[in-house]
């Protein structure tokens, strides 16, 4: 039938055409967080509109909450407490499930949704957050929206959307030992640039993608935002079925059996047509680290800051010079060996239990280098409790890491906690923009393993050289 998995989900949810070449799409799940969710809910209240399907909407506390032990409603971000309380009150009035600060299911929205089975294959899911595309890893059509669109979806369970074009990225071969989904995501950005997705629905496929576990797929799809994609998606398989089995909001009983039959049919047809296709070899990927202030400014960890972008010319000379000046680097500088001031493991990109297990394996029996501030923020309270049950928290703390409550934390600076000006940070997050982690902070993106190895060494270090 020449249809992609995206076409199948879109067509199944298309209610009608709309003026201007748009489609009216049925929305199955709506996620909110305290930074924007309260704004959308208050907007509805001011217009006298109820939430159409409150049982299909979920709110979390994650973005601007304090992650230090013993936290309360009070935050380091000015007005943050007001956002928290406004979202709590508005969600209560609307009858929406809220995973509040004291809820055992609290966490980063894009971590909580998969681990609770809120996102399901074939579903449409939206959230006023750009990294909603993470959840396409389970075969859902999930994308980020603004607060005004959230209001419309809450009131009608629909959105007017222009059908995006389709792109397929096939990743052949196998990732080498010590190379992760995060390294693959950074390598793809380095090859195709932050505009490479250009508003497309990007379907990832190929042998290397099938070999990834669900958490790795979530990491890869998470950075579809940095690829400028409308969203990213991976066809569901047995790994997804096993992952979702028994989750809180997943189907059960006869509904589970029927769901599996439907989900396993969600794949692009062999003759499906894509507007753009790319092929990439996983064997070309090494542990990666960013050197600049854009996620496309990356290089293998054993490489150097490139002299110029000779192959793709993705950066203008001005942008490149500004990035080098901001990061305090010059072409030819080796990345491995750059001294660091801080190390951060967390964010919706890399804060799941598998990420923490792999980092802890490198940290066990070792210590963070003198002068390095190291922080680990689990992606959800469930992840935190599981890590503590496995003794991972003890490993992190014995190594010299701060062990935090779950939340977005120092993934971004919103007027609260931050790293210092000109401090060099190795981070498992997804963005290395200027001042992303604090005014003047210099951020290097990498995998959790690279963050752990670098924290031990006190300088950017190759995790493959640290025996686990």
C-alpha positions as CSV (number, residue, x, y, z in Angstrom):
1,X,0.0,0.0,0.0
2,X,3.1,2.2,-0.1
3,X,2.4,3.5,3.4
4,X,4.8,4.3,6.2
5,X,4.1,3.7,9.9
6,X,3.5,7.4,10.2
7,X,1.0,7.3,7.3
8,X,-0.9,4.5,9.1
9,X,-1.2,6.3,12.4
10,X,-2.0,9.7,10.8
11,X,-4.7,8.3,8.6
12,X,-6.2,6.4,11.5
13,X,-6.4,9.6,13.5
14,X,-7.5,12.0,10.7
15,X,-10.9,13.3,11.6
16,X,-11.3,15.7,8.6
17,X,-9.6,18.1,6.4
18,X,-9.2,21.7,7.6
19,X,-8.8,25.0,5.8
20,X,-5.3,25.9,4.6
21,X,-4.3,22.4,3.7
22,X,-4.4,21.2,7.4
23,X,-5.8,18.0,8.8
24,X,-7.8,17.7,12.0
25,X,-6.1,15.0,14.0
26,X,-7.5,13.1,17.0
27,X,-5.2,13.3,20.0
28,X,-5.1,10.2,22.3
29,X,-2.9,11.5,25.1
30,X,-2.0,15.0,26.4
31,X,0.9,15.5,28.7
32,X,1.6,18.6,30.7
33,X,4.3,19.9,33.1
34,X,4.4,22.7,35.6
35,X,6.4,25.1,33.4
36,X,3.6,25.3,30.7
37,X,0.7,23.1,31.8
38,X,-0.7,25.5,34.4
39,X,-0.7,28.2,31.7
40,X,-2.7,26.1,29.3
41,X,-5.2,25.0,32.0
42,X,-5.7,28.5,33.2
43,X,-6.3,29.6,29.7
44,X,-9.1,27.1,29.4
45,X,-10.6,28.3,32.7
46,X,-10.6,31.9,31.6
47,X,-12.5,31.0,28.5
48,X,-15.0,28.9,30.5
49,X,-14.1,25.6,28.7
50,X,-13.8,22.2,30.4
51,X,-11.2,19.6,29.6
52,X,-12.9,17.3,27.0
53,X,-11.3,14.0,28.2
54,X,-9.5,14.5,31.6
55,X,-8.8,10.8,31.9
56,X,-6.6,11.1,28.8
57,X,-4.5,14.0,30.1
58,X,-1.6,13.7,32.6
59,X,0.4,16.4,34.4
60,X,3.8,16.1,36.1
61,X,6.1,18.2,38.2
62,X,9.6,18.1,36.5
63,X,11.0,21.2,34.8
64,X,11.5,23.9,37.5
65,X,11.3,21.9,40.7
66,X,14.2,21.6,43.1
67,X,16.0,18.2,42.9
68,X,18.1,18.6,46.0
69,X,17.2,16.1,48.9
70,X,14.4,17.3,51.1
71,X,12.8,19.4,48.5
72,X,9.5,21.3,48.9
73,X,7.4,23.5,46.7
74,X,10.0,26.2,47.1
75,X,12.4,26.5,44.2
76,X,15.6,28.4,43.3
77,X,13.8,29.7,40.2
78,X,12.1,33.0,40.8
79,X,8.3,32.5,40.7
80,X,8.9,28.7,40.4
81,X,6.7,28.0,43.4
82,X,3.9,29.9,41.8
83,X,4.1,27.7,38.7
84,X,4.0,24.5,40.8
85,X,1.0,25.6,42.9
86,X,-0.9,26.9,39.9
87,X,-0.5,23.7,38.0
88,X,-1.5,21.6,41.0
89,X,-4.6,23.6,41.6
90,X,-5.6,23.8,38.0
91,X,-5.1,20.0,37.4
92,X,-7.2,19.3,40.5
93,X,-10.0,21.5,39.2
94,X,-9.9,19.9,35.8
95,X,-9.8,16.3,37.1
96,X,-6.4,15.5,35.5
97,X,-4.1,13.0,37.0
98,X,-1.1,14.8,38.5
99,X,2.1,13.1,39.4
100,X,3.0,15.6,42.1
101,X,6.3,16.0,44.1
102,X,5.3,13.4,46.6
103,X,3.9,10.9,44.1
104,X,6.0,7.7,43.6
105,X,5.3,8.0,39.9
106,X,6.7,11.6,39.6
107,X,9.5,12.3,37.2
108,X,10.5,13.9,33.9
109,X,7.5,13.7,31.6
110,X,9.3,11.8,28.8
111,X,10.6,9.3,31.3
112,X,7.4,8.8,33.2
113,X,5.2,8.4,30.2
114,X,6.9,5.3,28.8
115,X,7.6,3.7,32.2
116,X,3.9,4.0,33.1
117,X,2.6,2.8,29.7
118,X,0.9,6.2,29.0
119,X,2.5,6.3,25.5
120,X,1.5,3.3,23.4
121,X,2.3,2.1,19.9
122,X,0.0,3.7,17.3
123,X,-1.2,6.4,19.7
124,X,-1.0,10.2,19.1
125,X,0.6,12.0,22.0
126,X,1.4,15.7,22.5
127,X,3.1,17.8,25.2
128,X,4.1,21.4,25.3
129,X,7.8,20.4,25.3
130,X,10.1,20.0,22.3
131,X,11.5,16.6,23.3
132,X,8.1,14.9,23.2
133,X,9.5,13.1,20.1
134,X,11.4,10.9,22.5
135,X,8.2,8.8,22.8
136,X,8.2,7.8,19.1
137,X,10.6,5.2,20.3
138,X,7.6,3.0,21.2
139,X,5.9,3.4,17.8
140,X,3.7,6.4,18.8
141,X,3.2,9.6,16.8
142,X,4.4,12.0,19.5
143,X,5.3,15.7,19.0
144,X,5.8,18.9,20.9
145,X,3.4,21.8,20.8
146,X,2.9,25.2,22.4
147,X,0.6,26.3,25.2
148,X,-2.1,27.6,22.9
149,X,-2.2,24.3,21.0
150,X,-2.4,22.5,24.3
151,X,-5.5,24.5,25.2
152,X,-7.2,23.5,21.9
153,X,-6.3,19.9,22.4
154,X,-7.5,19.8,26.0
155,X,-10.8,21.4,25.0
156,X,-11.4,19.3,21.9
157,X,-9.1,16.2,21.9
158,X,-8.0,17.3,18.4
159,X,-5.4,19.5,16.7
160,X,-5.1,21.1,13.3
161,X,-1.8,20.0,11.8
162,X,-0.2,20.2,8.4
163,X,0.9,16.7,7.3
164,X,4.6,16.6,7.5
165,X,6.9,15.0,4.9
166,X,8.6,11.7,5.6
167,X,12.2,10.8,6.0
168,X,13.8,7.4,6.7
169,X,17.3,7.0,8.3
170,X,18.5,3.4,8.0
171,X,21.4,2.6,10.3
172,X,23.2,-0.5,9.1
173,X,25.8,-2.6,10.9
174,X,26.4,-2.8,14.6
175,X,27.5,-0.3,17.2
176,X,30.9,-1.3,18.6
177,X,31.3,-2.2,22.3
178,X,31.3,1.0,24.4
179,X,29.4,3.0,21.8
180,X,25.8,4.0,22.7
181,X,22.6,5.3,21.3
182,X,23.7,8.8,22.5
183,X,26.9,8.5,20.5
184,X,24.8,7.5,17.5
185,X,22.5,10.5,17.9
186,X,25.4,12.8,18.1
187,X,27.1,11.2,15.1
188,X,24.0,11.6,13.0
189,X,23.8,15.3,14.0
190,X,27.5,15.6,13.0
191,X,26.8,14.1,9.7
192,X,23.5,15.7,8.7
193,X,23.4,18.8,10.8
194,X,20.8,20.3,13.1
195,X,18.6,21.1,10.1
196,X,18.9,17.5,8.7
197,X,15.4,16.5,9.8
198,X,13.8,19.7,8.3
199,X,10.3,19.3,9.7
200,X,10.0,15.7,8.6
201,X,8.7,12.7,10.5
202,X,12.0,10.8,10.8
203,X,11.6,7.0,10.9
204,X,14.7,5.2,12.2
205,X,15.3,1.7,11.0
206,X,17.9,-0.9,10.1
207,X,19.9,-3.5,11.9
208,X,21.6,-1.2,14.4
209,X,18.2,0.3,15.4
210,X,16.6,-3.1,15.9
211,X,19.5,-4.0,18.2
212,X,18.9,-1.1,20.5
213,X,16.8,-1.7,23.7
214,X,13.8,0.5,24.3
215,X,15.8,2.9,26.5
216,X,18.4,3.4,23.7
217,X,15.6,4.1,21.2
218,X,14.2,6.7,23.6
219,X,17.6,8.4,23.7
220,X,17.9,8.4,19.9
221,X,14.4,9.7,19.3
222,X,14.8,12.3,22.0
223,X,17.4,14.1,19.9
224,X,15.1,14.2,16.9
225,X,14.3,17.7,18.2
226,X,18.0,18.7,17.7
227,X,17.6,17.2,14.2
228,X,14.8,19.8,13.5
229,X,12.4,16.9,12.9
230,X,8.6,17.2,13.4
231,X,9.1,14.0,15.3
232,X,11.0,10.7,15.3
233,X,9.5,7.2,15.3
234,X,10.6,3.6,15.4
235,X,8.3,0.7,14.5
236,X,7.3,-1.4,17.5
237,X,8.7,-5.0,17.9
238,X,8.9,-7.7,20.6
239,X,11.2,-5.5,22.7
240,X,8.5,-2.8,22.9
241,X,5.8,-5.4,23.7
242,X,8.0,-6.8,26.5
243,X,8.8,-3.4,27.8
244,X,5.1,-2.3,28.0
245,X,3.8,-5.6,29.5
246,X,2.2,-4.9,32.9
247,X,2.8,-1.1,32.9
248,X,0.3,0.9,34.9
249,X,-1.7,2.4,32.0
250,X,-1.0,-0.3,29.4
251,X,-3.9,-2.5,28.3
252,X,-4.5,-5.8,30.2
253,X,-6.3,-9.1,29.7
254,X,-8.1,-9.5,26.4
255,X,-7.4,-5.8,25.5
256,X,-3.6,-6.6,25.8
257,X,-3.9,-9.4,23.3
258,X,-5.9,-7.3,20.9
259,X,-3.4,-4.5,21.3
260,X,-0.4,-6.7,20.5
261,X,-2.1,-7.8,17.2
262,X,-2.6,-4.2,16.3
263,X,0.9,-3.0,17.3
264,X,2.7,-5.7,15.4
265,X,1.1,-4.5,12.2
266,X,2.5,-1.0,12.7
267,X,5.4,-1.1,10.3
268,X,6.2,0.7,7.1
269,X,5.2,-1.3,4.0
270,X,8.1,-2.8,2.1
271,X,7.4,-0.5,-0.8
272,X,6.6,2.6,1.4
273,X,7.6,5.9,-0.1
274,X,9.7,8.5,1.7
275,X,10.5,12.0,0.7
276,X,14.1,11.6,1.8
277,X,16.2,8.6,2.7
278,X,19.6,8.4,4.4
279,X,21.8,5.4,5.0
280,X,24.3,5.4,7.9
281,X,26.8,2.8,9.0
282,X,26.9,2.2,12.8
283,X,30.4,0.9,12.5
284,X,31.6,4.4,11.8
285,X,30.4,5.6,15.2
286,X,32.8,6.1,18.1
287,X,32.1,7.7,21.5
288,X,31.2,11.2,20.6
289,X,31.6,14.6,22.4
290,X,30.5,18.0,21.4
291,X,33.0,20.8,21.1
292,X,30.8,23.8,20.2
293,X,27.5,25.4,21.1
294,X,25.4,23.4,18.7
295,X,24.6,19.7,18.8
296,X,26.0,19.3,15.3
297,X,29.4,20.6,16.4
298,X,30.7,17.2,17.5
299,X,33.7,14.9,17.0
300,X,34.9,11.5,18.1
301,X,36.3,11.6,21.6
302,X,39.8,10.8,20.3
303,X,39.6,13.5,17.7
304,X,40.3,17.2,17.6
305,X,38.3,20.4,17.2
306,X,38.1,20.5,13.4
307,X,39.7,23.3,11.5
308,X,36.7,23.9,9.4
309,X,33.5,22.1,8.3
310,X,35.0,21.1,5.0
311,X,32.5,18.4,4.1
312,X,29.1,19.9,4.9
313,X,29.7,23.5,5.7
314,X,26.9,23.4,8.2
315,X,28.2,26.3,10.2
316,X,28.8,29.9,9.0
317,X,32.2,31.3,9.7
318,X,30.7,33.7,12.2
319,X,28.8,31.0,14.1
320,X,31.9,28.8,14.2
321,X,34.1,31.6,15.5
322,X,31.6,32.5,18.1
323,X,31.3,28.9,19.3
324,X,35.1,28.5,19.5
325,X,35.4,31.8,21.5
326,X,32.6,30.9,23.8
327,X,34.0,27.4,24.5
328,X,37.6,28.7,24.9
329,X,38.9,26.4,22.2
330,X,40.9,26.6,19.0
331,X,41.0,24.3,15.9
332,X,43.3,21.3,16.5
333,X,42.7,21.2,20.3
334,X,42.3,17.6,21.4
335,X,39.0,16.8,23.0
336,X,40.2,13.9,25.2
337,X,42.2,15.5,28.0
338,X,40.3,18.9,28.2
339,X,40.1,19.6,31.9
340,X,36.5,19.8,33.3
341,X,35.0,21.5,36.3
342,X,31.7,19.5,36.5
343,X,29.9,16.4,35.3
344,X,26.2,15.9,35.0
345,X,24.2,12.8,34.5
346,X,20.5,13.4,34.0
347,X,17.8,14.8,31.6
348,X,15.1,13.2,29.5
349,X,17.9,12.0,27.2
350,X,20.0,9.8,29.6
351,X,18.6,9.3,33.1
352,X,16.9,6.0,32.9
353,X,17.9,2.9,34.9
354,X,20.1,1.5,32.1
355,X,22.0,4.8,31.9
356,X,22.6,4.8,35.6
357,X,23.7,1.1,35.7
358,X,26.3,1.6,32.9
359,X,27.7,4.8,34.5
360,X,27.8,3.1,37.9
361,X,29.7,0.2,36.5
362,X,32.5,2.6,35.5
363,X,32.4,4.5,38.8
364,X,32.4,1.5,41.1
365,X,35.5,1.5,43.3
366,X,36.7,4.9,41.9
367,X,36.5,8.5,42.9
368,X,35.7,11.7,41.1
369,X,38.8,13.8,40.5
370,X,39.5,16.6,43.0
371,X,37.9,19.9,42.0
372,X,35.1,18.3,39.9
373,X,31.5,18.8,41.0
374,X,29.5,15.7,39.9
375,X,25.7,15.4,40.0
376,X,23.4,12.5,39.1
377,X,19.6,13.2,38.8
378,X,17.5,10.1,38.1
379,X,14.8,10.6,35.5
380,X,11.9,9.5,37.7
381,X,11.2,8.6,41.3
382,X,10.7,5.0,40.1
383,X,14.2,5.0,38.5
384,X,15.6,6.5,41.7
385,X,14.0,3.8,43.9
386,X,15.1,1.0,41.6
387,X,18.6,2.4,41.5
388,X,18.6,2.6,45.3
389,X,17.3,-1.0,45.6
390,X,20.3,-2.1,43.4
391,X,22.8,-0.1,45.4
392,X,23.6,2.2,42.5
393,X,23.1,5.3,44.7
394,X,25.8,4.1,47.1
395,X,28.2,3.7,44.2
396,X,27.5,7.2,42.9
397,X,27.9,8.7,46.3
398,X,31.0,6.8,47.2
399,X,32.5,8.0,44.0
400,X,31.7,11.6,44.9
401,X,28.5,12.3,43.0
402,X,25.6,14.2,44.4
403,X,22.5,11.9,44.4
404,X,19.4,13.9,43.7
405,X,15.6,13.6,43.5
406,X,14.2,13.2,40.0
407,X,13.5,16.1,37.7
408,X,15.0,18.1,34.8
409,X,17.4,19.9,37.1
410,X,20.5,21.3,35.5
411,X,19.7,20.2,32.0
412,X,18.8,23.9,31.5
413,X,19.0,27.1,33.3
414,X,15.7,28.9,34.1
415,X,16.9,31.4,36.7
416,X,17.5,28.7,39.3
417,X,20.4,26.3,39.9
418,X,23.3,26.4,37.4
419,X,27.0,25.8,36.8
420,X,29.4,28.7,36.9
421,X,30.5,31.1,34.2
422,X,33.2,29.5,32.0
423,X,33.0,26.2,33.9
424,X,33.5,23.3,31.5
425,X,30.8,20.7,32.1
426,X,30.6,17.2,30.5
427,X,26.9,16.4,30.4
428,X,24.5,13.7,29.3
429,X,21.9,16.2,28.2
430,X,20.7,17.1,24.7
431,X,21.6,20.8,24.2
432,X,24.9,22.7,24.5
433,X,23.7,26.1,23.6
434,X,25.3,29.2,25.1
435,X,24.3,29.5,28.8
436,X,22.1,26.4,28.5
437,X,23.4,25.1,31.9
438,X,24.1,28.5,33.4
439,X,25.2,31.9,32.3
440,X,28.5,31.5,30.5
441,X,28.7,27.7,31.3
442,X,30.6,25.6,28.6
443,X,28.7,22.3,28.0
444,X,30.1,19.3,26.2
445,X,27.4,16.7,25.3
446,X,28.3,13.0,25.7
447,X,27.0,9.6,26.9
448,X,26.6,8.8,30.6
449,X,29.6,6.5,30.3
450,X,31.7,9.3,28.9
451,X,30.5,11.6,31.7
452,X,31.4,9.0,34.3
453,X,34.8,8.4,32.8
454,X,35.5,12.1,32.6
455,X,34.5,12.8,36.1
456,X,37.0,10.2,37.3
457,X,39.8,11.5,35.2
458,X,39.0,15.2,35.8
459,X,39.2,15.7,32.1
460,X,37.3,14.5,29.1
461,X,38.0,10.8,28.8
462,X,37.2,7.9,26.6
463,X,35.0,5.4,28.6
464,X,36.5,2.5,26.6
465,X,39.8,3.1,28.4
466,X,38.2,2.7,31.8
467,X,37.8,-1.0,32.7
468,X,34.4,-1.6,34.1
